[in-house]
C-alpha cells in the first residue's frame, strides 16, 4: 500500500513537496492512480503551471502522491495503486481523493503537499488523517497540466500538518502570497439539520470556536442538502465528460476500477434538465453564502460528519455532504484538526469569502493555538 506512486529525488534546499499524481511533473508519467491512464501515458513534457513557484524557490519534489482513482471518490480506496495507510489507525480509510498527499505530510515523507479538491478531496483526507488542508478559491491556482475531473469545480491547494505548512505551500503555489495581518472576529456557525453529525464532532467544533474567542452568529442554511444534490449532478456529469474517452475505449475501459466505472456511467445519465437545474441553483446558492459572508467574516462547520470507518466499510458511506456545497460556490475553505475526545481529532472547516485565503490562514492559526488537535505537530 503506497503513499507515493512514484518516488523522486530532487535537488534543492527548499521544502520537500509531495505532488498529487494527477499533476504533471516534467519527465514523469502522470497516472491519476488509474491503470487505464498509466498503461498508455508518456512522461510529461513540462511541469504543470502550478509548480512554477516551487521550482523557482528550489523546492524538492519528493514524489507523486497516490490518490483515489481519477480523483473520483472520497474514500481513498484504490484497487490498482493501493490505499495509503491511515497514519492514525491503519485499519481505517485515509479519505480521498488526495489520500497520498495527506499521508505523506502526516508521516514526514514530505514537508508540504499539493492536493486537488473538486468536492472535498483535500479537506476529507485532511480530516481523516489529522492534518490541515486548504481548498482554494475556484480559478485562483492555474490548472494547466492537471488531469481534469470537473471543469467548473476543480481546484488545487496545499496540505500540511499545520497551518504554517499550508502558508508555506500557498506561497509556493502563489509567489508573493501573504497571510492577513489580523484574524476574523465574527464567525457564522452553520447548523445543518438535514445532516446527522457525530455529536462529539459537533461539540468539538463548538468548543474550538469558543476557545478562540470569536463572536459566534448561529446560521441555518436549509438549502444545503439541495446544494449537495445539485453539486453531485454537476460533478458526475463533468467527470463523465472529462473521462468518457477512457470508458469508451475498448482497451482502456476494462482497466478502470469498478467503482469509478459505475460513477462515470452515472454521470452519463445526468439529463440536460438536471444539468440546467444544477447550474441555475449554483448561482442561487453562491449568492446565498456570499450574502451571509457580508454579515459575518467566516463560516464554520465540521469537515466530516463522522470519523473514518474501517477499510472494509469504507465504500459504503458518502463523505462529502459537508464539503461539496462549498465547491458549488467556488469559495475557499480550510480544514484543521481540533481537540476532541476521540482517537481521531475532529476537523473544523472554515469557509471564507471569494479570494479569502489570507484571512482563513490567519484565523486558522488562532484556532490552532487555542484548540489545535493534530497528533503530528511538533
C-alpha positions in Angstrom: 0.0 0.0 0.0 1.9 3.0 -1.3 1.8 6.7 -0.3 3.8 7.5 -3.5 3.1 6.1 -6.9 6.5 7.4 -8.0 9.3 8.4 -5.5 11.6 11.1 -6.8 15.0 12.5 -6.0 15.1 16.2 -6.5 17.9 18.7 -6.0 17.3 21.9 -4.0 17.3 23.2 -0.5 13.7 24.2 -0.2 10.8 22.3 1.4 10.1 18.7 0.4 6.9 18.7 -1.7 4.6 15.8 -2.5 2.6 16.3 -5.7 -0.7 14.5 -6.2 -0.3 12.2 -9.2 -2.8 14.0 -11.4 -0.4 17.0 -11.6 2.3 16.9 -14.3 5.9 16.8 -13.3 8.3 17.1 -16.2 9.8 13.7 -17.2 7.4 11.7 -15.1 4.3 9.8 -16.1 1.1 11.2 -14.7 -1.1 8.2 -13.8 -4.1 9.7 -12.0 -3.8 6.5 -10.0 -5.5 4.6 -12.8 -4.2 1.6 -14.8 -6.4 2.9 -17.7 -4.2 6.0 -17.7 -0.8 4.7 -16.6 -0.6 1.9 -19.2 -0.9 4.4 -22.1 0.8 7.5 -20.7 4.1 9.1 -21.8 6.3 11.2 -19.4 5.1 14.7 -19.1 7.0 17.1 -21.3 6.6 20.0 -18.9 5.6 20.8 -15.3 2.1 21.8 -14.5 1.8 25.6 -14.3 1.2 25.5 -10.5 4.7 24.1 -9.9 6.4 27.2 -11.3 6.8 28.8 -7.8 8.1 25.6 -6.3 10.8 25.3 -8.9 11.8 28.9 -8.6 12.1 28.5 -4.8 14.3 25.4 -5.0 11.6 23.1 -3.5 12.4 19.4 -3.6 9.7 17.3 -5.3 10.0 14.0 -3.5 7.2 12.0 -5.0 4.0 11.7 -7.0 1.4 11.0 -4.3 -1.2 8.3 -4.6 -4.9 9.1 -4.8 -8.4 7.8 -5.3 -8.6 6.7 -9.0 -9.0 9.6 -11.3 -9.6 11.7 -8.1 -13.2 10.5 -8.4 -14.0 9.4 -4.9 -13.6 10.4 -1.3 -12.7 7.1 0.5 -9.1 6.9 -0.8 -9.6 3.2 -1.6 -7.7 2.2 -4.8 -7.8 -1.3 -6.3 -4.8 -0.6 -8.7 -2.3 1.6 -6.9 -3.2 0.5 -3.3 -4.6 2.5 -0.5 -2.3 4.8 1.5 -2.2 3.7 5.2 -4.1 6.0 7.6 -1.4 7.4 9.9 -3.6 7.3 13.0 -5.1 3.9 12.6 -4.1 1.6 9.7 -7.4 -0.3 9.9 -9.3 2.8 8.6 -9.6 4.6 5.3 -7.4 7.7 4.7 -10.1 9.6 2.9 -9.8 10.9 -0.7 -9.2 11.7 -3.2 -5.9 13.3 -2.0 -5.1 10.4 0.2 -1.4 10.1 -0.5 -0.8 13.8 -0.1 -2.4 13.7 3.4 -0.4 10.6 4.4 2.9 12.0 3.0 2.8 15.0 5.3 1.5 13.1 8.3 4.3 10.6 8.1 7.0 13.2 7.4 7.7 11.9 3.9 7.1 15.5 2.8 7.0 18.9 4.5 4.1 20.0 2.4 1.9 18.6 -0.3 -0.3 19.7 -3.2 -3.8 18.1 -3.5 -6.8 18.8 -5.5 -10.4 19.5 -4.3 -13.5 19.1 -6.5 -16.0 18.0 -3.9 -13.9 17.7 -0.7 -10.8 15.9 -1.9 -8.3 17.9 0.1 -10.5 18.5 3.2 -11.8 15.0 3.7 -8.4 13.2 3.8 -7.1 16.1 5.9 -9.9 15.4 8.3 -9.4 11.6 8.4 -5.6 11.8 8.7 -5.4 14.6 11.3 -3.7 17.2 9.1 -4.6 20.5 7.6 -5.9 21.3 4.1 -6.9 24.3 2.1 -9.4 24.3 -0.8 -8.5 27.5 -2.7 -10.9 29.8 -4.5 -12.0 28.4 -7.8 -9.7 29.7 -10.5 -7.1 31.1 -8.2 -4.5 28.4 -8.8 -3.8 27.6 -12.5 -4.8 24.0 -13.6 -2.9 23.7 -16.8 -1.2 20.3 -16.7 -3.6 18.9 -14.1 -5.8 15.9 -15.0 -9.3 17.2 -15.0 -12.3 15.9 -13.1 -15.0 18.6 -13.2 -14.1 21.7 -15.1 -16.4 24.1 -13.2 -15.4 22.7 -9.7 -11.8 21.6 -9.8 -9.3 23.4 -7.5 -5.7 22.7 -6.3 -4.4 23.6 -2.9 -1.9 22.9 -0.1 -1.8 20.2 2.6 0.4 20.1 5.7 0.5 19.0 9.3 -0.2 22.6 10.5 -1.4 26.0 9.3 2.2 27.3 8.9 2.8 24.5 6.4 -0.3 25.5 4.5 1.1 29.0 4.3 4.5 27.7 3.1 2.8 25.7 0.3 0.5 28.6 -0.6 3.5 30.8 -1.1 5.0 28.2 -3.4 1.7 28.0 -5.4 1.3 31.8 -5.5 4.6 33.6 -5.0 4.1 36.8 -3.1 1.1 35.5 -1.1 0.9 36.9 2.4 -1.3 36.0 5.4 -3.7 38.6 6.6 -2.4 40.8 9.5 -5.5 40.2 11.6 -7.9 37.4 12.2 -11.7 37.2 11.8 -13.6 38.3 14.8 -17.2 37.3 13.8 -17.8 33.7 12.6 -21.1 32.2 11.5 -21.7 28.7 12.9 -23.5 26.7 10.3 -26.1 24.3 11.6 -27.3 21.6 9.2 -30.4 19.9 10.4 -30.6 17.6 7.4 -27.1 16.2 8.2 -26.5 13.8 11.1 -23.2 14.9 12.6 -21.5 12.9 15.3 -22.4 14.8 18.5 -18.8 14.6 19.7 -17.5 16.2 16.4 -20.2 18.9 16.6 -19.3 19.7 20.2 -15.6 19.8 19.5 -16.2 22.3 16.7 -18.2 24.5 19.1 -15.5 24.2 21.8 -12.8 25.2 19.4 -14.7 28.3 18.3 -15.4 29.2 21.9 -11.7 28.7 22.9 -10.7 31.0 20.0 -13.0 33.8 21.4 -14.9 34.6 18.2 -18.2 36.3 18.2 -20.5 33.5 17.1 -23.6 34.0 14.9 -25.8 31.0 14.5 -26.7 30.3 10.9 -29.2 27.8 9.3 -29.0 27.0 5.6 -32.0 24.9 4.7 -30.8 24.8 1.1 -27.6 22.8 2.0 -29.0 19.4 1.1 -30.2 20.7 -2.3 -26.8 22.2 -2.9 -25.2 18.8 -2.2 -27.5 17.1 -4.7 -27.0 19.7 -7.4 -23.3 19.7 -7.0 -23.3 15.9 -7.2 -25.2 16.1 -10.5 -22.8 18.7 -11.9 -19.7 16.9 -10.7 -20.6 13.5 -12.0 -21.7 14.9 -15.4 -18.5 16.8 -15.8 -16.4 13.8 -14.7 -18.1 11.8 -17.4 -17.3 14.5 -20.0 -13.6 14.6 -18.9 -13.1 10.9 -18.7 -15.5 9.2 -21.0 -12.7 8.6 -23.5 -11.3 6.1 -21.1 -14.5 4.2 -20.6 -15.4 4.2 -24.3 -12.0 2.9 -25.3 -12.3 -0.9 -25.6 -8.8 -1.4 -24.5 -8.7 1.1 -21.6 -12.3 0.8 -20.3 -11.9 -2.6 -18.8 -8.8 -1.4 -16.8 -10.9 1.1 -14.8 -11.9 0.2 -11.2 -15.4 -1.0 -10.7 -16.5 1.9 -8.5 -15.1 4.6 -10.8 -16.6 2.9 -13.9 -20.0 2.9 -12.1 -19.7 6.6 -11.2 -18.7 7.6 -14.7 -21.7 5.7 -16.1 -23.9 7.6 -13.6 -22.5 10.8 -15.0 -23.6 9.8 -18.5 -27.2 9.5 -17.2 -27.4 13.1 -15.9 -30.1 14.7 -18.1 -30.0 18.2 -19.6 -32.8 19.2 -17.3 -30.8 18.1 -14.2 -27.7 19.9 -15.5 -29.6 23.1 -16.2 -31.1 22.9 -12.7 -27.7 22.4 -11.1 -26.2 25.4 -12.9 -29.2 27.6 -12.0 -29.0 26.6 -8.4 -25.3 27.1 -8.3 -25.8 30.8 -8.9 -28.6 31.0 -6.3 -26.6 29.1 -3.6 -23.5 31.1 -4.2 -25.4 34.3 -3.8 -26.9 33.0 -0.5 -23.5 32.1 1.1 -21.9 35.4 -0.2 -24.8 37.3 1.5 -24.0 35.6 4.8 -20.3 36.4 4.3 -21.3 40.1 4.2 -22.8 39.7 7.7 -20.0 37.6 9.2 -16.4 37.2 8.2 -16.1 33.4 8.0 -18.4 30.4 8.2 -17.7 27.4 10.4 -18.9 23.8 10.4 -17.3 20.3 10.7 -15.4 19.0 7.7 -16.7 15.5 8.1 -19.8 14.2 9.9 -18.0 11.1 11.2 -14.6 9.7 11.9 -13.1 7.4 9.3 -14.6 4.0 9.1 -12.8 0.7 8.8 -11.4 -0.1 5.4 -14.0 -2.9 4.8 -16.8 -0.4 5.3 -15.1 2.5 3.5 -17.1 2.2 0.3 -20.5 2.2 2.0 -20.7 5.8 3.0 -20.8 9.3 1.4 -18.2 11.6 2.9 -18.7 14.9 1.1 -22.0 16.1 2.4 -20.3 18.9 4.4 -17.8 19.8 1.7 -19.2 19.7 -1.9 -21.7 22.5 -1.4 -18.7 24.8 -0.9 -17.2 23.6 -4.2 -20.5 24.6 -5.8 -19.9 28.2 -4.8 -16.2 28.3 -5.6 -15.4 29.8 -2.2 -12.2 28.9 -0.3 -12.4 26.5 2.7 -9.8 25.4 5.2 -9.8 22.2 7.4 -7.8 21.8 10.5 -7.9 19.3 13.4 -9.1 20.4 16.8 -9.1 18.8 20.2 -11.7 16.2 20.9 -12.4 13.1 23.0 -11.7 10.6 20.2 -8.5 8.9 18.9 -9.2 10.9 15.7 -9.1 14.7 16.2 -12.4 16.2 14.9 -11.9 18.6 11.9 -13.1 22.1 11.8 -13.9 23.6 8.4 -13.7 27.4 7.9 -15.2 28.9 4.8 -14.1 32.3 3.6 -15.2 34.9 1.1 -14.0 34.9 -2.5 -10.2 35.1 -2.5 -10.3 35.0 1.3 -7.4 32.6 1.8 -5.3 35.2 3.6 -8.0 35.7 6.2 -8.6 31.9 6.5 -5.0 31.2 7.3 -4.7 33.9 9.8 -7.8 32.8 11.6 -6.9 29.1 11.4 -3.6 29.9 13.1 -5.5 31.4 16.0 -7.8 28.3 16.3 -4.7 26.1 16.1 -3.1 28.0 19.0 -6.2 27.8 21.1 -7.7 24.4 20.3 -5.4 22.6 17.9 -5.7 18.8 18.0 -3.2 17.4 15.4 -1.2 14.4 16.6 1.6 15.3 14.1 2.5 18.8 15.1 5.9 19.1 16.9 
